[in-house]
């Protein structure tokens, strides 16, 4: 079963509906086709026993993905003020999208309320970056 790939595809689909994003990549890239864009990559994963009896054996998986949103801040594109506004609006839209779909349309059992952070990066120019961490919980059969 391709759990990680299935979850990542659901995240790409979810982010493709975010209005400000021009591109969504299922991998990290330093050569985007335009701004603003998002990258989606798996971050960490953990597991624990959920049920372990003679009747049922299941593991609880936490699959954590990083969604990074990049908005260019130089004057030739958005400029600092517009870049900050677009970053904020995009982040608000992403948070709402996960609040309104806490199972990724049935792909996982649950998505915990997402956490996020903001930063700046040099990618040719100074770029505003918002990182959203998505913790997907799923029960998987074990033997």
Secondary structure by P-SEA (a helix, b strand, c coil): caaaaaaaaaaaaaaaacccccccccccccccccccbbbbbbcbbbbbbccccccbbbbbbbbbbbbbbbbbcccccccaaaaaaaaaaaaaaaaaaaaacccccccccccccccccccccccccbbbbbbbbbbbbbbbbcc
